[in-house]
Amino acid sequence: MEITGLFGCHITVKNEGNRKEPSSEQVQKFSDLCRQVLKCKPVLVLYPSEEYYPIESIKNRPQELMSSSYHSGKKSDVLTTILKMAEIIKENGFELLRVKLEAMANCKNIESDASSNNNNSGDNVKYFEYHTKIYLRGDDYVQQLKHLDELLIQEKVARSQNLLGKHYDPCGHLLTFRWFSQIPKSECDRQHKEFLDKLNKHFNGGVGIESAETEKEYAVYDSNIYVDQGWAPISPTE
């Protein structure tokens, strides 16, 4: 049966000239297109780039300019809608890097889809992805961030920020967890809770950190998962 409910969509474009950061002109043009034409939010993703950060492949990772929108309905209908949005973006002079569609974890028929055999091939690669926002509120932000990264690297949890967020806070970080099918959602929930317990213990009972609610999603379409290579798992074997 087809997955039905609320979906999140991200359409990522390439930086002009393959630069590490998009130009201010490109950011403005893309933001205007998102807000005025597509009626969605623009996002500019910053990956770990601090001088101390030990993983060069992530440290040198380009910033990513993407759209963010939500759509309700059947997977096939929503996918048609976002592919049309992607065409509009192309028609406005942007080169597409990735189109990604995620069902919210409470959508109908996710469990049956996750347990089916038609997973992890081409655009149909499927995985659970959880996003937890945390804020570092201690006296020494740099040391807190280093301390956080020690745990994230050990646990293979990804970190990023949205520089275009309406309430952007440089002390806020989005933590991304990814599990490939055929791990059931209940096991993802258990592992996620286990990590949050480790996080609190890592910070002496959660001293100096705040966490917001977790958004739980199930990716149903990903045109270029290889963009995430080195930052987050891209296959069940990682």
VOPAGU-2260 file (C-alpha; in pm, 1 decimal, decimal comma):
REM VOPAGU-2260
SITE   aa  ch    i         X         Y         Z
SITE  MET   A    0       0,0       0,0       0,0
SITE  GLU   A    1     114,3     352,2     -75,8
SITE  ILE   A    2     254,5     575,7     196,4
SITE  THR   A    3       9,1     856,5     275,5
SITE  GLY   A    4      32,2    1159,1     502,9
SITE  LEU   A    5     264,8    1455,8     550,2
SITE  PHE   A    6     594,5    1469,3     358,3
SITE  GLY   A    7     898,6    1694,9     381,6
SITE  CYS   A    8    1085,7    1790,6      66,3
SITE  HIS   A    9    1433,3    1930,7       2,7
SITE  ILE   A   10    1564,5    2035,7    -338,7
SITE  THR   A   11    1936,9    2112,6    -333,4
SITE  VAL   A   12    2117,2    2317,2    -599,0
SITE  LYS   A   13    2485,4    2332,3    -688,8
SITE  ASN   A   14    2695,4    2630,1    -588,1
SITE  GLU   A   15    2794,9    2842,0    -887,8
SITE  GLY   A   16    3149,9    2767,6    -998,8
SITE  ASN   A   17    3157,2    2467,6    -761,6
SITE  ARG   A   18    3258,3    2704,1    -482,2
SITE  LYS   A   19    3255,1    2598,2    -118,5
SITE  GLU   A   20    3007,3    2876,6     -43,3
SITE  PRO   A   21    2734,9    3011,1    -273,0
SITE  SER   A   22    2768,9    3378,8    -360,6
SITE  SER   A   23    2545,3    3629,4    -183,8
SITE  GLU   A   24    2377,4    3694,1    -521,6
SITE  GLN   A   25    2298,4    3324,2    -566,8
SITE  VAL   A   26    2161,4    3299,2    -213,3
SITE  GLN   A   27    1938,9    3604,0    -268,2
SITE  LYS   A   28    1810,4    3483,0    -605,6
SITE  PHE   A   29    1734,4    3136,0    -470,9
SITE  SER   A   30    1571,0    3274,5    -156,1
SITE  ASP   A   31    1345,4    3501,4    -362,4
SITE  LEU   A   32    1246,9    3209,1    -586,7
SITE  CYS   A   33    1160,7    2992,9    -286,9
SITE  ARG   A   34     960,3    3255,9    -101,1
SITE  GLN   A   35     787,7    3434,6    -389,7
SITE  VAL   A   36     731,2    3160,4    -648,5
SITE  LEU   A   37     754,2    2820,5    -480,2
SITE  LYS   A   38     608,4    2941,1    -147,5
SITE  CYS   A   39     862,3    2747,0      56,0
SITE  LYS   A   40    1160,0    2815,7     282,0
SITE  PRO   A   41    1518,4    2858,6     160,1
SITE  VAL   A   42    1786,5    2679,3     362,4
SITE  LEU   A   43    2164,2    2724,0     362,8
SITE  VAL   A   44    2330,8    2428,5     533,6
SITE  LEU   A   45    2663,9    2473,7     709,2
SITE  TYR   A   46    2857,5    2160,0     797,8
SITE  PRO   A   47    3130,6    2135,6    1065,5
SITE  SER   A   48    3414,3    2363,7     951,9
SITE  GLU   A   49    3586,3    2463,5    1276,2
SITE  GLU   A   50    3965,3    2478,1    1267,3
SITE  TYR   A   51    3998,9    2196,5    1519,5
SITE  TYR   A   52    3754,7    1959,6    1344,0
SITE  PRO   A   53    3944,9    1635,2    1273,9
SITE  ILE   A   54    3761,3    1495,1     968,6
SITE  GLU   A   55    3887,4    1678,4     660,3
SITE  SER   A   56    3622,9    1539,5     421,2
SITE  ILE   A   57    3351,7    1699,7     635,1
SITE  LYS   A   58    3551,5    2010,7     718,8
SITE  ASN   A   59    3595,0    2085,2     346,7
SITE  ARG   A   60    3235,1    2004,3     258,9
SITE  PRO   A   61    3058,2    2281,9      62,4
SITE  GLN   A   62    2765,4    2470,5     209,2
SITE  GLU   A   63    2438,2    2354,7      52,9
SITE  LEU   A   64    2156,3    2577,0     -70,2
SITE  MET   A   65    1819,8    2401,1     -70,6
SITE  SER   A   66    1445,0    2444,9     -50,3
SITE  SER   A   67    1233,8    2313,0     236,2
SITE  SER   A   68     861,4    2247,2     205,8
SITE  TYR   A   69     584,6    2022,6     337,4
SITE  HIS   A   70     311,8    1851,3     135,3
SITE  SER   A   71      19,2    1623,7     224,7
SITE  GLY   A   72    -119,6    1334,5      21,6
SITE  LYS   A   73      -9,2    1010,0    -137,8
SITE  LYS   A   74     360,0     956,3    -204,0
SITE  SER   A   75     313,6     938,3    -582,8
SITE  ASP   A   76     115,9    1263,8    -595,7
SITE  VAL   A   77     358,0    1449,3    -368,6
SITE  LEU   A   78     655,6    1323,9    -569,2
SITE  THR   A   79     496,2    1458,5    -887,7
SITE  THR   A   80     454,4    1796,8    -717,3
SITE  ILE   A   81     813,7    1824,6    -598,8
SITE  LEU   A   82     957,5    1712,9    -931,8
SITE  LYS   A   83     760,7    1998,2   -1091,1
SITE  MET   A   84     911,2    2232,4    -830,6
SITE  ALA   A   85    1255,6    2102,9    -924,8
SITE  GLU   A   86    1185,9    2182,2   -1291,0
SITE  ILE   A   87    1089,6    2539,3   -1200,3
SITE  ILE   A   88    1417,3    2575,9   -1011,7
SITE  LYS   A   89    1608,6    2451,2   -1318,0
SITE  GLU   A   90    1417,5    2688,3   -1545,3
SITE  ASN   A   91    1534,4    2975,6   -1325,1
SITE  GLY   A   92    1899,2    2901,2   -1393,2
SITE  PHE   A   93    1996,3    2669,2   -1107,2
SITE  GLU   A   94    2168,0    2333,3   -1149,0
SITE  LEU   A   95    2006,8    2059,8    -942,0
SITE  LEU   A   96    2219,7    1855,5    -704,7
SITE  ARG   A   97    1955,6    1652,7    -523,5
SITE  VAL   A   98    1582,7    1600,0    -476,0
SITE  LYS   A   99    1480,5    1431,4    -152,0
SITE  LEU   A  100    1135,4    1334,6     -24,0
SITE  GLU   A  101    1072,6    1218,1     332,9
SITE  ALA   A  102     752,5    1091,8     491,2
SITE  MET   A  103     688,4    1193,9     848,9
SITE  ALA   A  104     727,0     885,0    1066,8
SITE  ASN   A  105     355,6     882,5    1157,1
SITE  CYS   A  106     245,5     845,9     793,1
SITE  LYS   A  107      34,4     543,6     699,1
SITE  ASN   A  108     196,2     229,2     554,4
SITE  ILE   A  109     557,8     312,5     641,2
SITE  GLU   A  110     622,4     -12,2     826,9
SITE  SER   A  111     503,7    -229,3     537,7
SITE  ASP   A  112     708,5     -22,9     293,0
SITE  ALA   A  113    1022,2     -43,8     508,1
SITE  SER   A  114     996,1    -422,2     531,5
SITE  SER   A  115     947,0    -472,2     156,4
SITE  ASN   A  116    1227,7    -589,7     -69,8
SITE  ASN   A  117    1224,8    -302,6    -321,2
SITE  ASN   A  118    1458,8     -84,6    -113,2
SITE  ASN   A  119    1800,5      72,7    -155,5
SITE  SER   A  120    1822,5      93,6    -532,6
SITE  GLY   A  121    1858,0     412,5    -734,0
SITE  ASP   A  122    1620,6     691,8    -635,5
SITE  ASN   A  123    1423,3     444,9    -423,0
SITE  VAL   A  124    1688,0     420,0    -151,6
SITE  LYS   A  125    1497,1     422,3     177,3
SITE  TYR   A  126    1601,1     497,4     532,3
SITE  PHE   A  127    1478,2     636,9     861,1
SITE  GLU   A  128    1623,9     975,1     951,2
SITE  TYR   A  129    1576,4    1157,4    1282,3
SITE  HIS   A  130    1667,1    1521,9    1343,6
SITE  THR   A  131    1722,2    1654,6    1696,1
SITE  LYS   A  132    1800,5    2023,0    1758,1
SITE  ILE   A  133    2030,6    2098,9    2050,8
SITE  TYR   A  134    2171,9    2424,2    2189,9
SITE  LEU   A  135    2502,1    2468,6    2369,2
SITE  ARG   A  136    2451,6    2712,4    2658,3
SITE  GLY   A  137    2770,2    2669,7    2860,8
SITE  ASP   A  138    3025,9    2938,7    2944,8
SITE  ASP   A  139    3287,8    2810,8    2695,9
SITE  TYR   A  140    3111,6    2744,4    2364,6
SITE  VAL   A  141    3422,5    2627,5    2177,2
SITE  GLN   A  142    3510,9    2369,8    2440,4
SITE  GLN   A  143    3149,4    2255,3    2454,5
SITE  LEU   A  144    3142,7    2207,3    2078,3
SITE  LYS   A  145    3467,7    2009,7    2084,0
SITE  HIS   A  146    3325,9    1794,7    2361,3
SITE  LEU   A  147    3006,1    1739,7    2161,6
SITE  ASP   A  148    3197,0    1643,4    1847,7
SITE  GLU   A  149    3392,9    1378,3    2036,5
SITE  LEU   A  150    3066,4    1197,4    2104,6
SITE  LEU   A  151    2911,8    1260,4    1761,3
SITE  ILE   A  152    3213,1    1122,5    1575,3
SITE  GLN   A  153    3226,6     818,4    1800,9
SITE  GLU   A  154    2854,1     748,5    1756,1
SITE  LYS   A  155    2844,5     839,1    1382,0
SITE  VAL   A  156    2588,4    1114,7    1432,0
SITE  ALA   A  157    2598,1    1404,1    1182,9
SITE  ARG   A  158    2588,4    1775,9    1271,9
SITE  SER   A  159    2478,7    2082,0    1070,6
SITE  GLN   A  160    2328,8    2433,1    1094,3
SITE  ASN   A  161    2087,3    2638,7     883,0
SITE  LEU   A  162    2234,0    2983,8     823,7
SITE  LEU   A  163    1903,2    3113,4     682,1
SITE  GLY   A  164    1689,0    3002,5     975,6
SITE  LYS   A  165    1430,6    3259,3    1083,3
SITE  HIS   A  166    1559,6    3238,2    1439,4
SITE  TYR   A  167    1918,2    3140,0    1358,8
SITE  ASP   A  168    2121,5    3078,3    1672,1
SITE  PRO   A  169    2495,0    3006,9    1624,4
SITE  CYS   A  170    2480,8    2792,1    1939,2
SITE  GLY   A  171    2213,9    2566,6    1785,8
SITE  HIS   A  172    2302,6    2247,5    1599,7
SITE  LEU   A  173    2089,6    1992,4    1416,4
SITE  LEU   A  174    2190,1    1633,0    1488,3
SITE  THR   A  175    2103,5    1380,2    1216,8
SITE  PHE   A  176    2064,4    1006,6    1276,7
SITE  ARG   A  177    2017,8     761,3     989,6
SITE  TRP   A  178    1918,7     394,9     978,0
SITE  PHE   A  179    1858,4     198,2     659,6
SITE  SER   A  180    1570,0     -40,8     606,8
SITE  GLN   A  181    1503,6    -300,6     722,5
SITE  ILE   A  182    1551,6    -177,4    1077,1
SITE  PRO   A  183    1201,3    -123,3    1225,5
SITE  LYS   A  184    1108,9     218,8    1357,4
SITE  SER   A  185    1085,1      80,9    1711,1
SITE  GLU   A  186    1455,3      -8,4    1696,8
SITE  CYS   A  187    1539,1     338,3    1560,8
SITE  ASP   A  188    1347,9     487,5    1853,7
SITE  ARG   A  189    1540,7     271,1    2099,3
SITE  GLN   A  190    1881,5     360,7    1952,6
SITE  HIS   A  191    1790,5     729,8    1939,7
SITE  LYS   A  192    1687,9     731,0    2306,2
SITE  GLU   A  193    2007,6     546,1    2393,1
SITE  PHE   A  194    2210,7     819,5    2223,2
SITE  LEU   A  195    2025,0    1098,6    2405,9
SITE  ASP   A  196    2100,8     922,5    2733,1
SITE  LYS   A  197    2469,1     910,2    2633,8
SITE  LEU   A  198    2455,4    1279,3    2542,1
SITE  ASN   A  199    2321,7    1374,5    2884,5
SITE  LYS   A  200    2584,6    1160,4    3053,7
SITE  HIS   A  201    2855,5    1309,3    2828,5
SITE  PHE   A  202    2757,1    1654,6    2956,5
SITE  ASN   A  203    2732,6    1552,5    3322,5
SITE  GLY   A  204    2357,2    1515,6    3332,3
SITE  GLY   A  205    2285,0    1760,2    3051,3
SITE  VAL   A  206    2456,0    2060,2    3211,1
SITE  GLY   A  207    2487,0    2346,9    2962,3
SITE  ILE   A  208    2281,9    2192,6    2681,5
SITE  GLU   A  209    1919,8    2225,8    2572,3
SITE  SER   A  210    1738,3    1996,2    2332,6
SITE  ALA   A  211    1421,3    2048,1    2129,9
SITE  GLU   A  212    1176,6    1791,7    1996,1
SITE  THR   A  213    1296,9    1535,9    1743,7
SITE  GLU   A  214    1154,2    1524,7    1390,7
SITE  LYS   A  215    1127,8    1163,0    1275,5
SITE  GLU   A  216    1119,1    1092,2     901,7
SITE  TYR   A  217    1137,6     808,0     651,9
SITE  ALA   A  218    1311,5     886,6     322,6
SITE  VAL   A  219    1117,0     752,2      23,6
SITE  TYR   A  220    1298,3     924,0    -264,5
SITE  ASP   A  221    1657,2    1044,7    -285,6
SITE  SER   A  222    1802,3    1130,4    -625,4
SITE  ASN   A  223    2161,1    1164,8    -502,0
SITE  ILE   A  224    2236,2    1016,3    -161,4
SITE  TYR   A  225    2606,8    1015,7    -253,3
SITE  VAL   A  226    2612,7    1386,5    -170,3
SITE  ASP   A  227    2620,2    1274,9     194,8
SITE  GLN   A  228    2927,3    1054,0     156,4
SITE  GLY   A  229    3160,4    1106,7     450,7
SITE  TRP   A  230    2900,2    1303,6     649,3
SITE  ALA   A  231    2627,8    1042,8     706,3
SITE  PRO   A  232    2583,8     674,9     609,2
SITE  ILE   A  233    2487,1     624,0     244,7
SITE  SER   A  234    2433,7     246,4     250,8
SITE  PRO   A  235    2326,3     -26,7     495,2
SITE  THR   A  236    2685,3    -151,4     518,0
SITE  GLU   A  237    2822,9     168,6     674,5
